[in-house]
Amino acid sequence: MSLGIRLLLILCLLAALGGMGMCDDVLAASSTRDVLASQILSLLAEGRPVNYEGCNIVGDLNLSALPGARVNSTLTLVNCTVDRAGFSGVTVEKDINLAGTTFGVVSFDQAVFLERAYLGAASFRNASFTGAVFRQPVIFDWALFHGPVSFVDARFEKDASFNGVDFQEADFNYSAFESYSFFAQSRFSANAGFSDVTFAGSSDFTSAVFLANANFLRSRFDGGVSFMDASFAGPSQFGLVKFQGLSSFGNATFIGDANYALARFSDAAYFSEAKFLGTALFGLTKFEDIASFQKASFGGDLILKSAQISTFLMDDGRYGPNARITLNDSSFDRLKVHWSEIENHVVWDPGSYLALVNNYRNLGWSRDEDDCYYQYRYLDQQHKSPGWSKLIDILAWFSCGYGVRPSYAVAWSLLTILFFALIFWRGDGIRRSSKPLQGPAEQDSVPERATLRNALFFSTMIFLSQGPIDFLPLGRHRYYVIIEGIFGWLLLALFLVTLGKVMIR
């Protein structure tokens, strides 16, 4: 008996004594890289472990034909090639390792994995996991799906890791992630469906890339989610989504429209430095905690119509030339953004402007309050029909800047004094009295023509309602004195009221 045969018999004997059933595996792996699918099914039917690496599985590896559709031993196919395989309705009771294996057509529909499943770096041309259940952690890291894949109604009871996975069209609708879920750096080249999905644990989509539609409609993120540095090339749909934990979209890029209509953020929402190149729709969205949009960019419209906002931070934002901010019917406790940053973008709505005025008052930002109120009155005036109300608004605008610009009253006062001084001087309308009551006695008792300096002094005193009696108006200029006195009284009153309002506040 040759030495090789003796060694082989010894190995078979040890395997039989140890109950490990590895003899057939050794024979298969040592003889050829082509392995019949029927041979693997026979081993699994006998409850023996299967362990192949770098092999080509020939035939249809249909595990559904196993007794009771159950796999009660470990199955390891590493870096193998399987043209056709079926796991539909199969219960896998032991660990399964399909790392790096290339599948042609494979179905895992309704399969149940009771132990860990490792499919990292596997490749699938056509695969389906509809209704599959993973009771223990499952890993798909860096897997590649060349065609559409369905995880509809799938349930992941432990951690599910899809880091760096390359998807074409992926359908996770109605699936449930009961623990942590990881999609960091994943790439979705076609539509990504995550509608009506429950994410019970923390979710990580950091640096994920969505090249088509990203649909998360009506899903729930109970443990917080991160879309930091994610990129959405097509429309992104987060309508009716419930964000229970901390939600982070920091530095995310939304090339298409971003729809968060009717979404609810129960915890802090972080959108700082996010880039919205299309429309950012947050209509009827509810922010129950801090929402940070600091240094965010908006190339299109920011719509917050009927939104309910607790604290909204928009400092240092950037807005495109045609970007509009819609706040109609929205309610907010605190909106922190200086008026100078958004004044050219807020869509006209009286209620929204008054809410902003009140917001700045509560923040103690007096200058922003005045500027916002001024813009409100100015736009309100423009939208009024011709009439007394519009005329009064125009007078309030010119005279005192709607009560928030004391400098307007000062400017008009100076112009009024100068205007009447020129009238008195050019028209030779005042004379120095021959018997002045103050100052040194005049050498000449004959009244003399007033100079421009005298006219300015006289006009100033008349404006202040204290006309000097050492100058006397002549002829019709006596009526000009009365008119200037009236203007002086009105402008001084406006100045004192406006200044008092500003100073007291």
C-alpha positions as a Python dict, from the first residue, in 0.01 Angstrom:
ca = {
    (1, 'M'): (0, 0, 0),
    (2, 'S'): (143, 332, -106),
    (3, 'L'): (218, 612, 139),
    (4, 'G'): (-42, 846, -20),
    (5, 'I'): (-326, 595, 19),
    (6, 'R'): (-224, 529, 380),
    (7, 'L'): (-237, 900, 464),
    (8, 'L'): (-576, 932, 299),
    (9, 'L'): (-718, 640, 495),
    (10, 'I'): (-581, 788, 819),
    (11, 'L'): (-747, 1124, 746),
    (12, 'C'): (-1080, 956, 670),
    (13, 'L'): (-1057, 752, 986),
    (14, 'L'): (-984, 1060, 1199),
    (15, 'A'): (-1271, 1247, 1040),
    (16, 'A'): (-1510, 960, 1104),
    (17, 'L'): (-1399, 925, 1465),
    (18, 'G'): (-1427, 1300, 1522),
    (19, 'G'): (-1772, 1321, 1362),
    (20, 'M'): (-1659, 1608, 1142),
    (21, 'G'): (-1744, 1458, 801),
    (22, 'M'): (-1461, 1636, 617),
    (23, 'C'): (-1333, 1350, 401),
    (24, 'D'): (-1545, 1427, 97),
    (25, 'D'): (-1450, 1795, 124),
    (26, 'V'): (-1083, 1715, 117),
    (27, 'L'): (-1129, 1492, -184),
    (28, 'A'): (-1334, 1752, -372),
    (29, 'A'): (-1106, 2043, -296),
    (30, 'S'): (-789, 1853, -378),
    (31, 'S'): (-902, 1693, -702),
    (32, 'T'): (-1056, 1977, -907),
    (33, 'R'): (-1180, 2338, -901),
    (34, 'D'): (-1509, 2234, -1059),
    (35, 'V'): (-1754, 2110, -797),
    (36, 'L'): (-2093, 1964, -875),
    (37, 'A'): (-2384, 2138, -706),
    (38, 'S'): (-2536, 1796, -643),
    (39, 'Q'): (-2229, 1699, -442),
    (40, 'I'): (-2274, 2001, -213),
    (41, 'L'): (-2644, 1926, -173),
    (42, 'S'): (-2561, 1566, -76),
    (43, 'L'): (-2320, 1683, 192),
    (44, 'L'): (-2575, 1929, 333),
    (45, 'A'): (-2849, 1665, 325),
    (46, 'E'): (-2626, 1443, 540),
    (47, 'G'): (-2568, 1731, 782),
    (48, 'R'): (-2204, 1764, 692),
    (49, 'P'): (-2025, 2101, 672),
    (50, 'V'): (-1931, 2237, 332),
    (51, 'N'): (-1617, 2441, 284),
    (52, 'Y'): (-1494, 2541, -62),
    (53, 'E'): (-1275, 2826, -176),
    (54, 'G'): (-1202, 2942, -530),
    (55, 'C'): (-1419, 2674, -689),
    (56, 'N'): (-1666, 2677, -976),
    (57, 'I'): (-1998, 2529, -869),
    (58, 'V'): (-2146, 2342, -1166),
    (59, 'G'): (-2522, 2297, -1186),
    (60, 'D'): (-2818, 2440, -998),
    (61, 'L'): (-2740, 2483, -629),
    (62, 'N'): (-3103, 2466, -516),
    (63, 'L'): (-3108, 2431, -138),
    (64, 'S'): (-3488, 2442, -135),
    (65, 'A'): (-3479, 2071, -231),
    (66, 'L'): (-3309, 1975, 96),
    (67, 'P'): (-3516, 1776, 349),
    (68, 'G'): (-3741, 2022, 528),
    (69, 'A'): (-3571, 2300, 334),
    (70, 'R'): (-3321, 2327, 619),
    (71, 'V'): (-2945, 2365, 628),
    (72, 'N'): (-2823, 2238, 966),
    (73, 'S'): (-2448, 2255, 901),
    (74, 'T'): (-2209, 2533, 814),
    (75, 'L'): (-2189, 2642, 451),
    (76, 'T'): (-1874, 2818, 330),
    (77, 'L'): (-1826, 2916, -33),
    (78, 'V'): (-1547, 3172, -47),
    (79, 'N'): (-1448, 3332, -379),
    (80, 'C'): (-1644, 3073, -569),
    (81, 'T'): (-1858, 3105, -881),
    (82, 'V'): (-2222, 2994, -874),
    (83, 'D'): (-2427, 3037, -1189),
    (84, 'R'): (-2762, 2941, -1038),
    (85, 'A'): (-2862, 2903, -675),
    (86, 'G'): (-3184, 2889, -477),
    (87, 'F'): (-3229, 2962, -106),
    (88, 'S'): (-3602, 3039, -127),
    (89, 'G'): (-3781, 2935, 191),
    (90, 'V'): (-3466, 2775, 330),
    (91, 'T'): (-3384, 2790, 700),
    (92, 'V'): (-3010, 2817, 756),
    (93, 'E'): (-2936, 2704, 1110),
    (94, 'K'): (-2558, 2754, 1112),
    (95, 'D'): (-2319, 3024, 1001),
    (96, 'I'): (-2305, 3086, 629),
    (97, 'N'): (-2007, 3245, 455),
    (98, 'L'): (-2040, 3347, 90),
    (99, 'A'): (-1762, 3608, 93),
    (100, 'G'): (-1633, 3707, -250),
    (101, 'T'): (-1854, 3457, -431),
    (102, 'T'): (-1999, 3549, -769),
    (103, 'F'): (-2364, 3459, -825),
    (104, 'G'): (-2552, 3462, -1150),
    (105, 'V'): (-2919, 3416, -1065),
    (106, 'V'): (-2992, 3357, -698),
    (107, 'S'): (-3301, 3381, -482),
    (108, 'F'): (-3304, 3419, -103),
    (109, 'D'): (-3678, 3493, -88),
    (110, 'Q'): (-3835, 3398, 246),
    (111, 'A'): (-3506, 3248, 363),
    (112, 'V'): (-3436, 3250, 737),
    (113, 'F'): (-3081, 3282, 869),
    (114, 'L'): (-3062, 3176, 1234),
    (115, 'E'): (-2692, 3243, 1268),
    (116, 'R'): (-2447, 3490, 1116),
    (117, 'A'): (-2445, 3545, 741),
    (118, 'Y'): (-2138, 3686, 572),
    (119, 'L'): (-2172, 3797, 209),
    (120, 'G'): (-1900, 4062, 204),
    (121, 'A'): (-1752, 4140, -140),
    (122, 'A'): (-1995, 3897, -303),
    (123, 'S'): (-2117, 3973, -655),
    (124, 'F'): (-2476, 3928, -775),
    (125, 'R'): (-2601, 3954, -1131),
    (126, 'N'): (-2965, 3897, -1040),
    (127, 'A'): (-3060, 3852, -677),
    (128, 'S'): (-3367, 3872, -454),
    (129, 'F'): (-3398, 3874, -74),
    (130, 'T'): (-3771, 3940, -56),
    (131, 'G'): (-3909, 3848, 286),
    (132, 'A'): (-3574, 3718, 409),
    (133, 'V'): (-3513, 3711, 785),
    (134, 'F'): (-3172, 3758, 945),
    (135, 'R'): (-3180, 3663, 1314),
    (136, 'Q'): (-2810, 3735, 1366),
    (137, 'P'): (-2573, 3996, 1218),
    (138, 'V'): (-2543, 4000, 840),
    (139, 'I'): (-2259, 4157, 643),
    (140, 'F'): (-2276, 4267, 278),
    (141, 'D'): (-1978, 4505, 295),
    (142, 'W'): (-1836, 4593, -50),
    (143, 'A'): (-2074, 4358, -226),
    (144, 'L'): (-2163, 4430, -587),
    (145, 'F'): (-2515, 4405, -734),
    (146, 'H'): (-2500, 4422, -1113),
    (147, 'G'): (-2878, 4415, -1152),
    (148, 'P'): (-3183, 4506, -949),
    (149, 'V'): (-3211, 4357, -602),
    (150, 'S'): (-3514, 4331, -376),
    (151, 'F'): (-3511, 4334, 4),
    (152, 'V'): (-3884, 4404, 24),
    (153, 'D'): (-4030, 4292, 359),
    (154, 'A'): (-3689, 4169, 472),
    (155, 'R'): (-3622, 4174, 847),
    (156, 'F'): (-3284, 4236, 1006),
    (157, 'E'): (-3307, 4152, 1376),
    (158, 'K'): (-2941, 4224, 1449),
    (159, 'D'): (-2680, 4450, 1291),
    (160, 'A'): (-2696, 4478, 913),
    (161, 'S'): (-2389, 4612, 737),
    (162, 'F'): (-2398, 4730, 375),
    (163, 'N'): (-2088, 4951, 388),
    (164, 'G'): (-1943, 5030, 47),
    (165, 'V'): (-2198, 4821, -140),
    (166, 'D'): (-2249, 4903, -508),
    (167, 'F'): (-2619, 4883, -595),
    (168, 'Q'): (-2797, 4929, -923),
    (169, 'E'): (-3169, 4944, -845),
    (170, 'A'): (-3229, 4856, -480),
    (171, 'D'): (-3571, 4801, -324),
    (172, 'F'): (-3580, 4793, 57),
    (173, 'N'): (-3944, 4901, 83),
    (174, 'Y'): (-4133, 4773, 389),
    (175, 'S'): (-3821, 4616, 536),
    (176, 'A'): (-3731, 4640, 905),
    (177, 'F'): (-3393, 4706, 1064),
    (178, 'E'): (-3434, 4621, 1431),
    (179, 'S'): (-3075, 4698, 1529),
    (180, 'Y'): (-2794, 4900, 1375),
    (181, 'S'): (-2787, 4946, 999),
    (182, 'F'): (-2483, 5063, 805),
    (183, 'F'): (-2485, 5195, 449),
    (184, 'A'): (-2178, 5418, 471),
    (185, 'Q'): (-2009, 5483, 133),
    (186, 'S'): (-2271, 5276, -47),
    (187, 'R'): (-2351, 5370, -404),
    (188, 'F'): (-2697, 5354, -561),
    (189, 'S'): (-2662, 5390, -938),
    (190, 'A'): (-3036, 5358, -1003),
    (191, 'N'): (-3345, 5415, -791),
    (192, 'A'): (-3312, 5345, -418),
    (193, 'G'): (-3638, 5251, -245),
    (194, 'F'): (-3654, 5279, 134),
    (195, 'S'): (-4019, 5375, 178),
    (196, 'D'): (-4213, 5249, 482),
    (197, 'V'): (-3894, 5114, 636),
    (198, 'T'): (-3841, 5096, 1012),
    (199, 'F'): (-3490, 5174, 1135),
    (200, 'A'): (-3513, 5086, 1505),
    (201, 'G'): (-3144, 5133, 1581),
    (202, 'S'): (-2891, 5386, 1464),
    (203, 'S'): (-2849, 5416, 1088),
    (204, 'D'): (-2543, 5530, 900),
    (205, 'F'): (-2558, 5655, 540),
    (206, 'T'): (-2241, 5864, 571),
    (207, 'S'): (-2089, 5945, 229),
    (208, 'A'): (-2354, 5738, 52),
    (209, 'V'): (-2413, 5829, -313),
    (210, 'F'): (-2761, 5830, -468),
    (211, 'L'): (-2740, 5884, -844),
    (212, 'A'): (-3114, 5856, -911),
    (213, 'N'): (-3429, 5878, -699),
    (214, 'A'): (-3385, 5826, -325),
    (215, 'N'): (-3722, 5742, -172),
    (216, 'F'): (-3755, 5726, 208),
    (217, 'L'): (-4126, 5814, 215),
    (218, 'R'): (-4305, 5733, 544),
    (219, 'S'): (-4003, 5561, 698),
    (220, 'R'): (-3898, 5582, 1066),
    (221, 'F'): (-3556, 5649, 1211),
    (222, 'D'): (-3599, 5568, 1580),
    (223, 'G'): (-3233, 5558, 1679),
    (224, 'G'): (-3088, 5850, 1489),
    (225, 'V'): (-2944, 5863, 1140),
    (226, 'S'): (-2642, 6012, 967),
    (227, 'F'): (-2637, 6127, 605),
    (228, 'M'): (-2318, 6328, 660),
    (229, 'D'): (-2139, 6401, 330),
    (230, 'A'): (-2403, 6205, 137),
    (231, 'S'): (-2479, 6303, -222),
    (232, 'F'): (-2824, 6303, -384),
    (233, 'A'): (-2801, 6353, -761),
    (234, 'G'): (-3171, 6298, -822),
    (235, 'P'): (-3484, 6386, -624),
    (236, 'S'): (-3475, 6282, -259),
    (237, 'Q'): (-3803, 6203, -88),
    (238, 'F'): (-3820, 6219, 293),
    (239, 'G'): (-4184, 6315, 315),
    (240, 'L'): (-4377, 6190, 621),
    (241, 'V'): (-4056, 6048, 768),
    (242, 'K'): (-4030, 6037, 1149),
    (243, 'F'): (-3684, 6119, 1282),
    (244, 'Q'): (-3686, 6018, 1648),
    (245, 'G'): (-3316, 6053, 1727),
    (246, 'L'): (-3043, 6293, 1620),
    (247, 'S'): (-3057, 6341, 1243),
    (248, 'S'): (-2749, 6462, 1062),
    (249, 'F'): (-2737, 6579, 700),
    (250, 'G'): (-2428, 6793, 753),
    (251, 'N'): (-2236, 6874, 433),
    (252, 'A'): (-2478, 6665, 230),
    (253, 'T'): (-2533, 6767, -132),
    (254, 'F'): (-2882, 6772, -283),
    (255, 'I'): (-2851, 6825, -657),
    (256, 'G'): (-3215, 6742, -720),
    (257, 'D'): (-3515, 6860, -520),
    (258, 'A'): (-3517, 6764, -152),
    (259, 'N'): (-3866, 6692, -18),
    (260, 'Y'): (-3920, 6678, 360),
    (261, 'A'): (-4289, 6770, 352),
    (262, 'L'): (-4477, 6655, 665),
    (263, 'A'): (-4159, 6508, 814),
    (264, 'R'): (-4115, 6520, 1190),
    (265, 'F'): (-3787, 6578, 1373),
    (266, 'S'): (-3832, 6491, 1741),
    (267, 'D'): (-3464, 6544, 1820),
    (268, 'A'): (-3203, 6783, 1684),
    (269, 'A'): (-3174, 6810, 1306),
    (270, 'Y'): (-2833, 6901, 1168),
    (271, 'F'): (-2815, 7039, 812),
    (272, 'S'): (-2514, 7265, 860),
    (273, 'E'): (-2310, 7324, 544),
    (274, 'A'): (-2559, 7120, 340),
    (275, 'K'): (-2594, 7223, -24),
    (276, 'F'): (-2941, 7243, -177),
    (277, 'L'): (-2904, 7307, -550),
    (278, 'G'): (-3273, 7247, -619),
    (279, 'T'): (-3584, 7319, -415),
    (280, 'A'): (-3565, 7245, -42),
    (281, 'L'): (-3921, 7164, 62),
    (282, 'F'): (-3997, 7160, 434),
    (283, 'G'): (-4365, 7243, 410),
    (284, 'L'): (-4567, 7128, 713),
    (285, 'T'): (-4247, 6988, 862),
    (286, 'K'): (-4226, 6981, 1241),
    (287, 'F'): (-3897, 7061, 1416),
    (288, 'E'): (-3945, 6989, 1786),
    (289, 'D'): (-3581, 7056, 1878),
    (290, 'I'): (-3295, 7262, 1735),
    (291, 'A'): (-3268, 7263, 1357),
    (292, 'S'): (-2928, 7380, 1241),
    (293, 'F'): (-2888, 7508, 884),
    (294, 'Q'): (-2579, 7715, 957),
    (295, 'K'): (-2362, 7782, 650),
    (296, 'A'): (-2608, 7592, 434),
    (297, 'S'): (-2638, 7683, 65),
    (298, 'F'): (-2965, 7724, -121),
    (299, 'G'): (-2952, 7748, -498),
    (300, 'G'): (-3329, 7711, -525),
    (301, 'D'): (-3625, 7790, -304),
    (302, 'L'): (-3640, 7713, 68),
    (303, 'I'): (-4004, 7639, 143),
    (304, 'L'): (-4109, 7637, 509),
    (305, 'K'): (-4478, 7691, 449),
    (306, 'S'): (-4687, 7591, 754),
    (307, 'A'): (-4379, 7446, 925),
    (308, 'Q'): (-4365, 7428, 1305),
    (309, 'I'): (-4022, 7528, 1428),
    (310, 'S'): (-3876, 7538, 1777),
    (311, 'T'): (-3528, 7682, 1715),
    (312, 'F'): (-3398, 7735, 1362),
    (313, 'L'): (-3035, 7835, 1307),
    (314, 'M'): (-2960, 7983, 964),
    (315, 'D'): (-2646, 8186, 1034),
    (316, 'D'): (-2403, 8251, 748),
    (317, 'G'): (-2623, 8087, 488),
    (318, 'R'): (-2569, 8137, 118),
    (319, 'Y'): (-2853, 8196, -127),
    (320, 'G'): (-2866, 8195, -504),
    (321, 'P'): (-2977, 8514, -682),
    (322, 'N'): (-3322, 8368, -751),
    (323, 'A'): (-3362, 8174, -426),
    (324, 'R'): (-3678, 8247, -229),
    (325, 'I'): (-3765, 8173, 133),
    (326, 'T'): (-4130, 8096, 197),
    (327, 'L'): (-4248, 8131, 557),
    (328, 'N'): (-4621, 8160, 494),
    (329, 'D'): (-4830, 8028, 786),
    (330, 'S'): (-4518, 7893, 960),
    (331, 'S'): (-4468, 7926, 1334),
    (332, 'F'): (-4131, 7951, 1501),
    (333, 'D'): (-4012, 8025, 1853),
    (334, 'R'): (-3661, 8133, 1749),
    (335, 'L'): (-3525, 8194, 1402),
    (336, 'K'): (-3162, 8298, 1424),
    (337, 'V'): (-3051, 8466, 1105),
    (338, 'H'): (-2972, 8833, 1053),
    (339, 'W'): (-3220, 9018, 838),
    (340, 'S'): (-2947, 9144, 607),
    (341, 'E'): (-2881, 8784, 499),
    (342, 'I'): (-3237, 8702, 393),
    (343, 'E'): (-3412, 9035, 322),
    (344, 'N'): (-3390, 8993, -54),
    (345, 'H'): (-3518, 8635, -47),
    (346, 'V'): (-3818, 8625, 190),
    (347, 'V'): (-4141, 8592, -5),
    (348, 'W'): (-4389, 8869, 77),
    (349, 'D'): (-4650, 8765, 330),
    (350, 'P'): (-4771, 9008, 600),
    (351, 'G'): (-4800, 8741, 867),
    (352, 'S'): (-4452, 8609, 797),
    (353, 'Y'): (-4294, 8953, 817),
    (354, 'L'): (-4470, 9041, 1142),
    (355, 'A'): (-4366, 8705, 1287),
    (356, 'L'): (-4006, 8785, 1193),
    (357, 'V'): (-4035, 9129, 1354),
    (358, 'N'): (-4159, 8970, 1674),
    (359, 'N'): (-3883, 8707, 1649),
    (360, 'Y'): (-3612, 8973, 1633),
    (361, 'R'): (-3771, 9158, 1923),
    (362, 'N'): (-3760, 8844, 2136),
    (363, 'L'): (-3397, 8787, 2038),
    (364, 'G'): (-3311, 9144, 2132),
    (365, 'W'): (-3181, 9218, 1782),
    (366, 'S'): (-3310, 9576, 1759),
    (367, 'R'): (-3146, 9665, 1431),
    (368, 'D'): (-3281, 9354, 1261),
    (369, 'E'): (-3624, 9427, 1409),
    (370, 'D'): (-3621, 9781, 1266),
    (371, 'D'): (-3494, 9675, 925),
    (372, 'C'): (-3748, 9395, 896),
    (373, 'Y'): (-4033, 9623, 1008),
    (374, 'Y'): (-3922, 9890, 760),
    (375, 'Q'): (-3926, 9636, 477),
    (376, 'Y'): (-4268, 9512, 591),
    (377, 'R'): (-4419, 9862, 584),
    (378, 'Y'): (-4256, 9941, 251),
    (379, 'L'): (-4389, 9626, 80),
    (380, 'D'): (-4726, 9668, 245),
    (381, 'Q'): (-4743, 10020, 103),
    (382, 'Q'): (-4660, 9894, -246),
    (383, 'H'): (-4942, 9640, -234),
    (384, 'K'): (-5204, 9897, -129),
    (385, 'S'): (-5447, 10049, -373),
    (386, 'P'): (-5431, 10427, -425),
    (387, 'G'): (-5610, 10611, -147),
    (388, 'W'): (-5566, 10793, 181),
    (389, 'S'): (-5412, 10491, 351),
    (390, 'K'): (-5144, 10465, 83),
    (391, 'L'): (-5083, 10841, 97),
    (392, 'I'): (-5036, 10834, 475),
    (393, 'D'): (-4796, 10542, 440),
    (394, 'I'): (-4592, 10735, 183),
    (395, 'L'): (-4573, 11034, 419),
    (396, 'A'): (-4466, 10805, 704),
    (397, 'W'): (-4200, 10657, 477),
    (398, 'F'): (-4053, 10993, 375),
    (399, 'S'): (-4077, 11163, 711),
    (400, 'C'): (-3953, 10908, 965),
    (401, 'G'): (-3897, 10575, 790),
    (402, 'Y'): (-4218, 10429, 935),
    (403, 'G'): (-4111, 10527, 1285),
    (404, 'V'): (-3780, 10337, 1287),
    (405, 'R'): (-3554, 10584, 1107),
    (406, 'P'): (-3491, 10898, 1325),
    (407, 'S'): (-3232, 11011, 1072),
    (408, 'Y'): (-3510, 11067, 817),
    (409, 'A'): (-3673, 11328, 1042),
    (410, 'V'): (-3337, 11495, 1104),
    (411, 'A'): (-3263, 11511, 732),
    (412, 'W'): (-3604, 11657, 652),
    (413, 'S'): (-3566, 11910, 934),
    (414, 'L'): (-3234, 12034, 800),
    (415, 'L'): (-3373, 12053, 447),
    (416, 'T'): (-3676, 12247, 573),
    (417, 'I'): (-3460, 12500, 759),
    (418, 'L'): (-3236, 12545, 455),
    (419, 'F'): (-3531, 12572, 217),
    (420, 'F'): (-3706, 12850, 411),
    (421, 'A'): (-3376, 13026, 483),
    (422, 'L'): (-3317, 13052, 110),
    (423, 'I'): (-3670, 13185, 62),
    (424, 'F'): (-3620, 13452, 328),
    (425, 'W'): (-3276, 13547, 194),
    (426, 'R'): (-3348, 13546, -180),
    (427, 'G'): (-3685, 13714, -135),
    (428, 'D'): (-3546, 13975, 102),
    (429, 'G'): (-3824, 13876, 336),
    (430, 'I'): (-3681, 13969, 675),
    (431, 'R'): (-3534, 14283, 828),
    (432, 'R'): (-3335, 14343, 1140),
    (433, 'S'): (-3542, 14534, 1393),
    (434, 'S'): (-3436, 14894, 1464),
    (435, 'K'): (-3471, 14828, 1837),
    (436, 'P'): (-3322, 14492, 1920),
    (437, 'L'): (-3388, 14363, 2270),
    (438, 'Q'): (-3062, 14174, 2307),
    (439, 'G'): (-2703, 14208, 2206),
    (440, 'P'): (-2505, 14527, 2168),
    (441, 'A'): (-2686, 14841, 2051),
    (442, 'E'): (-2686, 14897, 1680),
    (443, 'Q'): (-2491, 15196, 1553),
    (444, 'D'): (-2753, 15252, 1286),
    (445, 'S'): (-3117, 15246, 1394),
    (446, 'V'): (-3237, 15200, 1036),
    (447, 'P'): (-3339, 14836, 954),
    (448, 'E'): (-3090, 14659, 730),
    (449, 'R'): (-3109, 14375, 476),
    (450, 'A'): (-3048, 14030, 632),
    (451, 'T'): (-2755, 13814, 518),
    (452, 'L'): (-2775, 13440, 440),
    (453, 'R'): (-2633, 13371, 784),
    (454, 'N'): (-2910, 13586, 937),
    (455, 'A'): (-3169, 13398, 727),
    (456, 'L'): (-3041, 13059, 847),
    (457, 'F'): (-3054, 13176, 1207),
    (458, 'F'): (-3404, 13315, 1163),
    (459, 'S'): (-3530, 13000, 986),
    (460, 'T'): (-3382, 12778, 1257),
    (461, 'M'): (-3550, 12971, 1535),
    (462, 'I'): (-3883, 12970, 1351),
    (463, 'F'): (-3849, 12590, 1298),
    (464, 'L'): (-3793, 12551, 1673),
    (465, 'S'): (-4100, 12770, 1740),
    (466, 'Q'): (-3885, 13042, 1894),
    (467, 'G'): (-3877, 13319, 1634),
    (468, 'P'): (-3620, 13596, 1719),
    (469, 'I'): (-3790, 13931, 1773),
    (470, 'D'): (-3481, 14117, 1654),
    (471, 'F'): (-3577, 14001, 1301),
    (472, 'L'): (-3912, 14074, 1145),
    (473, 'P'): (-4075, 13906, 839),
    (474, 'L'): (-4206, 14128, 567),
    (475, 'G'): (-4515, 14096, 350),
    (476, 'R'): (-4607, 13745, 239),
    (477, 'H'): (-4307, 13604, 423),
    (478, 'R'): (-4507, 13628, 742),
    (479, 'Y'): (-4715, 13339, 608),
    (480, 'Y'): (-4400, 13143, 530),
    (481, 'V'): (-4308, 13180, 897),
    (482, 'I'): (-4638, 13019, 995),
    (483, 'I'): (-4591, 12733, 745),
    (484, 'E'): (-4236, 12664, 861),
    (485, 'G'): (-4350, 12668, 1221),
    (486, 'I'): (-4609, 12400, 1144),
    (487, 'F'): (-4351, 12186, 962),
    (488, 'G'): (-4111, 12234, 1249),
    (489, 'W'): (-4364, 12124, 1506),
    (490, 'L'): (-4456, 11812, 1306),
    (491, 'L'): (-4100, 11709, 1223),
    (492, 'L'): (-3976, 11765, 1577),
    (493, 'A'): (-4263, 11559, 1712),
    (494, 'L'): (-4184, 11278, 1467),
    (495, 'F'): (-3815, 11292, 1552),
    (496, 'L'): (-3875, 11282, 1928),
    (497, 'V'): (-4126, 10999, 1903),
    (498, 'T'): (-3903, 10791, 1671),
    (499, 'L'): (-3591, 10859, 1876),
    (500, 'G'): (-3773, 10779, 2197),
    (501, 'K'): (-3894, 10449, 2057),
    (502, 'V'): (-3545, 10350, 1950),
    (503, 'M'): (-3375, 10463, 2272),
    (504, 'I'): (-3630, 10313, 2511),
    (505, 'R'): (-3610, 9976, 2334),
}
